[in-house]
Structures are given as structure tokens and as C-alpha cells.
């Protein structure tokens, strides 16, 4: 468990895929009003495939680590595959128990992904 906790903290300090895309084809901004986490997810989709993904925002270690892990997972997958990702997918990526109070933090990036794909 400690190894996964350290991974979460490392991703919080050194997130992957954080930044902005020049010309995103899809974008979604989400806020968790319970704790103030904010996330903007940008995608470049070409030929029904996610070619590029970046996120910006601020929040707790769980929301930022989840965004980092999820953006890694969706690179180069089809839009259809991405639409089938769910809560369990994100929780498996995190590898740590998430309390009900922190679940919305963990799922913020998935919410943003779903919002971007449905536009």
C-alpha cells in the first residue's frame, strides 16, 4: 500500500500530461464544488482515436494523480474504448482505497473525459 501512496504523491508533484494543447478538438472543464478541485481536459481526436491529451487544473493529490493516470491510459485508444471507461477503471489505476468523501476527487478526470467526448 505504501508503494501506491508514494506513487500518488509523486504524480501529484510530477504529473504526466499536464499542460495545454495548441488546437484541441475536444475540451471539458469540471469543478468539484465539495473541495474546490478544478480540471480542464483537452483532447485531439483524429479518425475516432485520441491522438493527444493534456490536462490543467489544481486540486488534491488524488484528483491530480487520477488525471495523470487516466490521461496516460487514454492516449492512442479509440473514442469508443474511452467512452467505456468507468469508475472501476479509475479506481484500479489508483490502487489505493478511496473513501466516499474522496470519490468525487478521484473521478473528476473521468467526468471531464466524458464531458469532452459528449460534445
Contact map, one row per residue, 1 for C-alpha under 8 A:
11111000000000000000000000000000000000000000000000000000000000000000000000000000000000000000001100000000000000000000000
11111100000000000000000000000000000000000000000000000000000000000000000000000000000000000000000000000000000000000000000
11111110000000000000000000000000000000000000000000000000000000000000000000000000000000000000000000000000000000000000000
11111111000000000000000000000000000000000000000000000000000000000000000000000000000000000000011100000000000000000000000
11111111100000000000000000000000000000000000000000000000000000000000000000000000000000000000000100000000000000000000000
01111111110000000000000000000000000000000000000000000000000000000000000000000000000000000000000000000000000000000000000
00111111111000000000000000000000000000000000000000000000000000000000000000000000000000000000000000000000000000000000000
00011111111100000000000000000000000000000000000000000000000011001000000000000000000000000000010000000000000000000000000
00001111111110000000000000000000000000000000000000000000000010001000000000000000000000000000000000000000000000000000000
00000111111111100000000000000000000000000000000000000000000000000000000000000000000000000000000000000000000000000000000
00000011111111110000000000000000000000000000000000000000000010011001000000000000000000000000000000000000000000000000000
00000001111111100000000000000000000000000000000000000000000111011000000000000000000000000000000000000000000000000000000
00000000111111100000000000000000000000000000000000000000000000000000000000000000000000000000000000000000000000000000000
00000000011111110000000000000000000000000000000000000000000000000000000000000000000000000000000000000000000000000000000
00000000011111111100000000000000000000000000000000000000000000011001000000000000000000000000000000000000000000000000000
00000000001001111100000000000000000000000000000000000000000000000001101100000000000000000000000000000000000000000000000
00000000000000111110000000000000000000000000000000001110000000000001001100000000000000000000000000000000000000000000000
00000000000000111111000000000000000000000000000000000111000000000001000000000000000000000000000000000000000000000000000
00000000000000001111100000000000000000000000000000000111000000000000000000000000000000000000000000000000000000000000000
00000000000000000111110000000000000000000100000000000111000000000000000000000000000000000000000000000000000000000000000
00000000000000000011111100000000000000000110000000001100000000000000000000000000000000000000000000000000000000000000000
00000000000000000001111100000000000000000000000000000000000000000000000000000000000000000000000000000000000000000000000
00000000000000000000111110000000000000000001000000000000000000000000000000000000000000000000000000000000000000000000000
00000000000000000000111111100000000000000111000000000000000000000000000000000000000000000000000000000000000000000000000
00000000000000000000001111100000000000000111100000000000000000000000000000000000000000000000000000000000000000000000000
00000000000000000000000111110000000000000111100000000000000000000000000000000000000000000000000000000000000000000001101
00000000000000000000000111111000000000011110000000000000000000000000000000000000000000000000000000000000000000000011000
00000000000000000000000001111100000000011100000000000000000000000000000000000000000000000000000000000000000000011011000
00000000000000000000000000111110000001111000000000000000000000000000000000000000000000000000000000000000000000010000000
00000000000000000000000000011111000001110000000000000000000000000000000000000000000000000000000000000000000100110000000
00000000000000000000000000001111100111100000000000000000000000000000000000000000000000000000000000000000000100000000000
00000000000000000000000000000111111111000000000000000000000000000000000000000000000000000000000000000001100100000000000
00000000000000000000000000000011111110000000000000000000000000000000000000000000000000000000000000000000000000000000000
00000000000000000000000000000001111100000000000000000000000000000000000000000000000000000000000000000000000000000000000
00000000000000000000000000000001111110000000000000000000000000000000000000000000000000000000000000000000100000000000000
00000000000000000000000000000011111111000000000000000000001000000000000000000000000000000000000000000000000000000000000
00000000000000000000000000000011101111100000000000000000111100100000000000000000000000000000000000000000100000000000000
00000000000000000000000000001111000111110000000000000000111000000000000000000000000000000000000000000000000000000000000
00000000000000000000000000001110000011111000000000000011110000000000000000000000000000000000000000000000000110010000000
00000000000000000000000000111100000001111100000000000011100000000000000000000000000000000000000000000000000000010000000
00000000000000000000000000111000000000111110000000001111000000000000000000000000000000000000000000000000000010011001000
00000000000000000001100111110000000000011111000000001110000000000000000000000000000000000000000000000000000000000001000
00000000000000000000100111100000000000001111100001111100000000000000000000000000000000000000000000000000000000000001000
00000000000000000000001111000000000000000111110001111000000000000000000000000000000000000000000000000000000000000000000
00000000000000000000000011000000000000000011111111110000000000000000000000000010000000000000000000000000000000000000000
00000000000000000000000000000000000000000001111111100000000000000000000000000000000000000000000000000000000000000000000
00000000000000000000000000000000000000000000111110000000000000000000000000000000000000000000000000000000000000000000000
00000000000000000000000000000000000000000000111111000000000000000000000000000111000000000000000000000000000000000000000
00000000000000000000000000000000000000000000111111100000000000000000000000011110000000000000000000000000000000000000000
00000000000000000000000000000000000000000011110111111000000000000000000001111110000000000000000000000000000000000000000
00000000000000000000000000000000000000000011110011111000000000000000000000111000000000000000000000000000000000000000000
00000000000000000000000000000000000000000011100001111100000000000000000000110000000000000000000000000000000000000000000
00000000000000001000100000000000000000001111000001111110000000000000001001100000000000000000000000000000000000000000000
00000000000000001111100000000000000000001110000000011111000000000000001000000000000000000000000000000000000000000000000
00000000000000001111000000000000000000111100000000001111100000000010001000000000000000000000000000000000000000000000000
00000000000000000111000000000000000000111000000000000111110000000000000000000000000000000000000000000000000000000000000
00000000000000000000000000000000000011110000000000000011111000000000000000000000000000000000000000000000000000000000000
00000000000000000000000000000000000011100000000000000001111100010000000000000000000000000000000000000000000000000000000
00000000000000000000000000000000000111000000000000000000111110110000000000000000000000000000000000000000000000000000000
00000000000100000000000000000000000010000000000000000000011111110000000000000000000000000000000000000000100000000000000
00000001101100000000000000000000000000000000000000000000001111111000000000000000000000000000000000000000000000000000000
00000001000100000000000000000000000000000000000000000000000111111100000000000000000000000000000000000100110000000000000
00000000000000000000000000000000000010000000000000000000001111111110000000000000000000000000000000000000111110000000000
00000000001100100000000000000000000000000000000000000000011111111111000000000000000000000000000000000000000000000000000
00000001101100100000000000000000000000000000000000000000000011111111100000000000000000000000010000000000000000000000000
00000000000000000000000000000000000000000000000000000000000001111111110000000000000000000100110000000000011010000000000
00000000000000000000000000000000000000000000000000000010000000111111111000000000000000000000000000000000000111000000000
00000000001000111100000000000000000000000000000000000000000000011111111100000000000000000000000000000000000000000000000
00000000000000010000000000000000000000000000000000000000000000001111111110000000000000000000110000000000000000000000000
00000000000000000000000000000000000000000000000000000000000000000111111111000000000000000100100000000000000011000000000
00000000000000011000000000000000000000000000000000001110000000000011111111100000000000000000000000000000000000000000000
00000000000000011000000000000000000000000000000000000000000000000001111111100000000000000000000000000000000000000000000
00000000000000000000000000000000000000000000000000000000000000000000111111100000000000000000000000000000000000000000000
00000000000000000000000000000000000000000000000001001000000000000000011111111000010000000000000000000000000000000000000
00000000000000000000000000000000000000000000000001111000000000000000001111111000000000000000000000000000000000000000000
00000000000000000000000000000000000000000000000011110000000000000000000001111100000000000000000000000000000000000000000
00000000000000000000000000000000000000000000000011100000000000000000000001111110110000000000000000000000000000000000000
00000000000000000000000000000000000000000000000111000000000000000000000000011111110000000000000000000000000000000000000
00000000000000000000000000000000000000000000100111000000000000000000000000001111111000000000000000000000000000000000100
00000000000000000000000000000000000000000000000100000000000000000000000000000111111100000000000000000000000000000000000
00000000000000000000000000000000000000000000000000000000000000000000000000001111111110000000000000000000000000000000000
00000000000000000000000000000000000000000000000000000000000000000000000001001111111110000000000000000000000000000000000
00000000000000000000000000000000000000000000000000000000000000000000000000000011111110000000000000000000000000000100100
00000000000000000000000000000000000000000000000000000000000000000000000000000001111111000000000000000000000000000000000
00000000000000000000000000000000000000000000000000000000000000000000000000000000111111101100000000000000000001000000000
00000000000000000000000000000000000000000000000000000000000000000000000000000000000111111100000000000000000001000000000
00000000000000000000000000000000000000000000000000000000000000000000000000000000000011111110000000000000001001000000000
00000000000000000000000000000000000000000000000000000000000000000000000000000000000001111111000000000000000000000000000
00000000000000000000000000000000000000000000000000000000000000000000000000000000000011111111100000000000000000000000000
00000000000000000000000000000000000000000000000000000000000000000100010000000000000011111111110000000000011001000000000
00000000000000000000000000000000000000000000000000000000000000000000000000000000000000111111111111000000010000000000000
00000000000000000000000000000000000000000000000000000000000000000000000000000000000000011111111000000000000000000000000
00000000000000000000000000000000000000000000000000000000000000000100110000000000000000001111111000000000000000000000000
00010001000000000000000000000000000000000000000000000000000000001100100000000000000000000111111100000000000000000000000
10010000000000000000000000000000000000000000000000000000000000000000000000000000000000000011111110000000000000000000000
10011000000000000000000000000000000000000000000000000000000000000000000000000000000000000010011111000000000000000000000
00000000000000000000000000000000000000000000000000000000000000000000000000000000000000000010001111100000000000000000000
00000000000000000000000000000000000000000000000000000000000000000000000000000000000000000010000111110110010000000000000
00000000000000000000000000000000000000000000000000000000000000000000000000000000000000000000000011111110000000000000000
00000000000000000000000000000000000000000000000000000000000000000000000000000000000000000000000001111111000000000000000
00000000000000000000000000000000000000000000000000000000000000000000000000000000000000000000000000111111000000000000000
00000000000000000000000000000000000000000000000000000000000001000000000000000000000000000000000001111111110000000000000
00000000000000000000000000000000000000000000000000000000000000000000000000000000000000000000000001111111111000000000000
00000000000000000000000000000001000000000000000000000000000000000000000000000000000000000000000000011111111100000000000
00000000000000000000000000000001001010000000000000000000000101100000000000000000000000000000000000000111111100000000000
00000000000000000000000000000000000000000000000000000000000001100100000000000000000000000110000001000111111110000000000
00000000000000000000000000000000000000000000000000000000000000100100000000000000000000100100000000000011111111100000000
00000000000000000000000000000111000000100000000000000000000000100010000000000000000000000000000000000001111111110000000
00000000000000000000000000000000000000101000000000000000000000100110010000000000000000000000000000000000011111111000000
00000000000000000000000000000000000000000000000000000000000000000010010000000000000011100100000000000000001111111100000
00000000000000000000000000000100000000000000000000000000000000000000000000000000000000000000000000000000001111111110000
00000000000000000000000000011100000000111000000000000000000000000000000000000000000000000000000000000000000111111111000
00000000000000000000000000010000000000001000000000000000000000000000000000000000000000000000000000000000000011111111100
00000000000000000000000000000000000000000000000000000000000000000000000000000000001000000000000000000000000001111111110
00000000000000000000000000110000000000000000000000000000000000000000000000000000000000000000000000000000000000111111111
00000000000000000000000001110000000000001110000000000000000000000000000000000000000000000000000000000000000000011111111
00000000000000000000000001000000000000000000000000000000000000000000000000000010001000000000000000000000000000001111111
00000000000000000000000000000000000000000000000000000000000000000000000000000000000000000000000000000000000000000111111
00000000000000000000000001000000000000000000000000000000000000000000000000000000000000000000000000000000000000000011111
